[in-house]
Amino acid sequence: MPTSRRTFLKTTIIAGAGASLPTLPAFASTASPLQHSAPPLSESAFTRGIGIYPGAPGEYFSPTFEIDSTHYRNLALHRPATASSSYDYNLTAQLVTDGIKSTALPTWVSAWTSSEGILPKPSRETFLDHWQPNTSTLTGGQASAYVQLGGGTEVPEIDRIAVFVVIPASLPLDKVTLTLSASEDGSIWQQVGSVTNITPNTETTRWPPDLVHGNHILYPSIPLRHATRSRFYKVDFALAGAPAVDLGITWRLGQMEFYKGGQRVEIGGPYTFTSAWKSAGLDEEWVSVDLGAPCTFDRITLHWIARAAEGAIQTSNDGQIWRTIRPLTDNDDIHLAPAARARYLRVLMTRPTSPDGYILSELEVFGRGGPVPRPAPAQLPTPEGRLSLSGGNWRLQRENLVEAPGVALSKPVFNDADWVVATVPGTILTSYLNAGAIPDPNFGQNQLHISDSFFYADFWYRTTFTSPPARPGQIQWLNFAGINWKAEVFLNGEHLGHIDGGFQRGRFDVTSKLISNQPNVLALRVLKNATPGSCKQKTLETPGPNGGAPGADDPTMHSSIGWDWIPTIRGRNTGIWGEVFVESTGAVTLENPFVSSVVPNASTADVTLKVDLVNHHSELVRGTLRGHFGALPFTQQVTLQPSSRQQIKLPVFHIDNPELWWPTGYGDPHLHDVELTFETPDHVVHDRKTFKAGIRQMTSSEAGGNLRLFINGRRFIAKGGNWGFAESMLRYRAREYDAAVRYHREMNFTMIRNWVGQIPDDAFFEACDRHGIVVWQDFWLANPWDGPIPNDNALFLANARDTILRIRHHASIGLYCGRNEWFPPPALDSGLRALLAELHPDIHYIGSSADDVVSGHGPYRALQVR
């Protein structure tokens, strides 16, 4: 029978009616504590509050909090910290409560140019961020760019520097010289290399067309006369015979890349981690911690790298009015008698001892009280034996704090009690937020208090669970709906395999590895992106440049680097973003169902249903594929060869007066229940699949050079907009997707473009099916200005294959697109065309979102009303 939006909303409300509202932590802001209040009692069964994600209690698997008034402990550990300033986006306040005590001087960078002077924090790493088209403009016949390597116990050894610079094609190349100099103090410079007669870079397809047009792309590598370890480097750009000051001569500097041999030496970005906060200034500064609740404490320890000569320890109950309880002295282990009681504690600094400012590694506050996170309850198995691992005993830890390998971590004897309570599904950043360790990055200036380098790391997830016993002959599968960016999987002391790419599902046969009715241990090492890029900061003056280096890692959550609509997300949304679950099947599984329709007119339709049957055993299997499409039953006898995969195409369903799926405004988006079951003669059901499908036919025309789409024979007019992420930390679930897509329907929109393919959730496509919104589905290629092309074509196409198979049964899929605002590289374009011809041939594909048969390319600004 067809289902409706009303049915979905009714069953969703009933499903959540018995859930309780979890206790929420309070997070600090720089001005006042931000409280999330509980919704009215009548709503508490249905929502956790406005702007809190996930909003449905039944979809929320984060920890709850209890006040611990018994144990004497470090109350500041993994609590939100804020500061008056931070030198960069790495050495931030978060690091004074992360539990890591560092003694080494951290590293940092400074940069300036002859044209702009010292580059401010938001643009300091413009020519260090791994993305060449993000440029800084220098002017004049003689211009210079400088980099200082600050801090650290020693500076890296360098033997060459590659420079990416764009100059007008009108400048004579034979008069251009690039000279490299090094210095120990920034005053006395020694020339260490130069290059002349530079041949323009010919890899023009790597760069934006309008960057190439009318310009020379210069990308020389300047070898040093001898390897050096210097604090300062300078590149001089000179045009022989030209005046030193000439605004008509421009040098657009995109990169200064430091190398030792064939290995890039990372300067700037999140690549180097030291657990310490560093102030931006040398005058009055402060760093504070929100203990989460009024606590009693009698000891404070400060772990300085560059201490304050003067200052005070202060407390507050509201984060606004502060009271000094002790001046700073040389004694960094401060005992209080009598004990103090407060929610907030602050270290106020008024005079530094170092020209580098204040550098504090750790702030500890010992006492009793304060919230402690408790894991969400584990899920119970369904009668069919499916066990969701959402909630439960998940823990999380940064890899550098874990000495044991994955085999050892996935054994019961390992103790993870000091790891952070994790939220699964959820990104690493989400877990730290939900555990109360960081302020909410979506509010105020809180992003600036969270360390980019802390979250640029591999992280270990670990959980224990009890698996229901498998019946004889069954196969047990461990499934991952999605991780980002890559992962290594271990279970009960064995390495299961790996998952590669942010949009690739993982599925492992664990029949012989699970232990029934006893604790099983799962450990997952989530790998960081190879090319994270540098942080961007939105200011009143500018949202910052779009995109950047993570495009080299695609498929990944590329938008996490920051765009005009989103700030840089710390950790780049790495983590377990999709459900993890265990399920059981027989020897034969049903995979990749596909429904296609031919609708010659509104009074008749022919529906074709295909599905892959996979025999996982080494014996021939005979059985029956049965089920129904809507009210129409079907039965087909099947013989499967040993260890084989066979696509079964069922006889065409000829349907008179069909209830068609229409986009909103054209009719109702009717959906029909589909069930597929494979059963052997001994009445054993090996596998069952159920989903909803629509009867609709998408056709297209490019006649006259313009793309036209038709649905069920009627011209389809697309009205709508782009979605990047649904939510910055990927926290939307079915409730949020249903509401947001419903808003589109109520605004009379007919299409959502899944921009650069950044939304992978099944719930999004299900909501579009339900509300009659057509999906324009992009793949993971930003335009040439916004990021490099991927480094791994095989990885890209493997993720593309899995994504197509995952979403193709949705009636809402109406168009595929290869790249945002330009064409994919030829290898990826041909690969995508081949995949779609094989897997989803009835949906049209265009290479570019803004060229050829479709229009685009702006204007990307508010226009005057006419």
C-alpha positions, 0 to 999 in steps of 0.5 A: 500500500502507498505510504504518506508523509502523515503516516511517517510523522505519526509513526515517528511521534509514537516511536519517540513517545516513551523516550526520556529527555537526557540531561544536557551539559552547559557550555561556556561562552566568552561572555556568559554561560550558555544554557540549553533549557529543557523544552516544555513538558508536553514536548519533552517526549518528542524534541530535545529543544530548538537548535539541538541536534539530533532533536528526537530523543530516540535518535540521540545517543550522546552521554548523560551527565551526573554530578560526582560529589564523591570522588576527588579528581581533576575537575577541569579535565575535559571541560570547556576552556576559553581565553582572551586570545590565541596566537593561532588556531592550534595553540588554543584554550582547549589544550589547557584541559585536555589532560596532556602536559607538555614541556617543550616550546610549541612551534608557530609561524609568522608571515608578511609581505612587502605589500601587505606587511604582517599578515593577520591571523586569518590570512597568515597561512595563505601561501602555506595552506596546500592550495595554490589558487588561494593567493596573496598579491604582491606589487612592484618590480621588486617584491618580497614574501617572508616566513618566520618559523617560531618556537620549537626546540629546533627548526627543520632542515630544508634543501629546496623551496617550491614557489607557486606564483601567477604573473601577467602574461605581458611580463617578459619571463626572461627578466623575471628572477626569484631569489631565496634568502635565509636568516637567523634573526630576520635582519641579516640575510644570506642568499641561498638560491635563485632561479631565472628563465622560468618555464611556465607550468603547463598543467593548466587543467589543474588550475582555474581557467580564469587563473590561467587565462592571460597569465603565466603560472610559474611553479619553480623549485628553488634548490638551496646551495646547501641544506639549512636550518633557519628561522627566517626565509624570504623570497624576492620577486624581481622584474629586471628594469622595472621600478621597485614601486609599480602597482601595475606589476603584480605577483600573486603568490599561492604557495611557498612549499618547503622540502627536504629531499622528496618530502614536504616539510610542513610549515603552518597548518595543523600538522604539528601538535603541542598541547599548550595555549599561547596568547596572541598578546603581551599585555593582560590575557586570561584563560578560564575553565567552566567546571560545569557546576559549582564545585569545591576545590582546594588545589590548583596546578599550573603547567607553564611553558612561558609563565606569567610574572604577575597575575591572579587566580580568580573564580566566578559563579556566572562567568562575568563577575570575577573574584581574586582568590590568590595572586600568581607566584612562582609556586605552581602547585597551589593549595587553598585553605579553606577550599574554594567553591565556584563554577568558573576558574580563571588564570589572569595574566598581566605581565609575561616573562617571555617575549613569546607571550604566555604559554600554558600547557595544563590547568588542573583543579582538584576537588569534588563535584562537577558533571561526569559523562555517562554513556548512553544505554546500549541497544537491544537486538531486534527479534530478527537478530539485528543489533544496533551499536548506537550508544552503549560503551563507545570510548574515544582517544587520540592515537598519540595517547594510545600505546597498544596496537589494534589487536590488543585494543580489541581484547577485553583486558584493555582498560579504556576507562580514561578515554573520552565517552564517545557518541556513535554515530557522531564525528570526533568533534561531536563526541568531544562536544557531547562529553563536555570537553569543548564549548559548542563551536556553533555559538559565538567565537567558540570555534576559536577556542578549539584546537585545529591541531588537536583534532588533526590526528588519528583517533581510536574508537572502542566499544564492547557489546554482547552479540545475540547467538547466530542460528546454525548456518547463519552468517553474522555481519558487522556493518558500517554505514559511513566513516570519514576519512579512512578506518582500520577495523579490529574485532576480538583481537583480529584485524578485519580490514579497512574502510576507505573514503568518506562515502564508502560502506563497510561490511565484514563477515564476523561469523567466526569472530563473534562470541555469543552472550559474552562481551565482544570488543570492537576497535576502530582506528579512524584516520585523519585526512592526508591534506587538511588545509589551514583554518579559515576565520570568518570576520566582519570584513570577509567570510574568507576564501572558499574550500581548499586543500582537502579536495585532494582527499576526496571523497571526504567532507570537503566542506569542512575546510570552510566556505562562505557558508560554513567555518572551518570544522576542527577535525574536518568531520572525521569519525563514525558518522553513520550507524554501526550494526550487526545483522544475521543472514543465511548463506544467500544475501539480497543486495543492491535492489533497483526499481525502474519505471517506464511511464508512457502516460498517467494511466499505465506503467511498467515497473522493473525490479532487479536485485543481486543475489550473492551466495556466500557458501561454496555449495550450489543453492536453490531457492525462491525469491519472493515478495511484493511490489505494493500489492503485487506479489512475485515469485521466482525460482533461482539457482545460485552457483557456489560463491557467486553473485547473480543479478535477478531481473523479475518479470515486468509489472504492468500496472494500470492506473498506477499511483505515480510518484510526482514532485511537489506541485505536480501531484502526490509523491506516492510510495509503495512498499517493496519486500524481497525475500530469499527462501530455500526449500527447507523454509529457511529465510536467508535474507529479507529486504524492505524499502519504499519505491516510487513509480516514476520515469525521469527523461531528459533532452539537451536539444538546442543546447539546454537541459530539460527534464521531464517526469512521467512525460511532463516538463519538470521545472526545477526550483530550489537551492543547494545544500552543503552539509545539513548541519556543520557537525553532521548531526541531522537525523531523520527528524531534522531531515523531514522538517527541513525537506518539508520546509522546501515543499512548503516553500513550493521548491521542487529540487534540492541540489546535494552540493558536491555530494556532501549529504550521504544520509539515507534519511535525507533521500527518504525525506525527499522521497516522502515530500516529493523533492527531486534530488540533483546529486553531485559527486565530490568535486568542487570547482577549480577555485575551491580545491584540488582534484583528488589524488586517488581516482580509484578511491573516488570511483569506488566511493562513487560506485557504492554511493550509486548503489546505495541511493539509486532505488530512491524515487527522488533521484533526478539528476547526477552531476560530476563537478561544481562549476566546471568539468571533472578531470577526464579520467573521473568523468569517463569513470562516472559515466561508465558507472552510471551507464552500468548502475543507474542508466535511466538518470541523466548525467551532466559534467558541470553544474554551470556549463554546457547545457546548464547555466551558472557562474554567478553572480554570487552576491546580493543584487540591487532590487529592480 
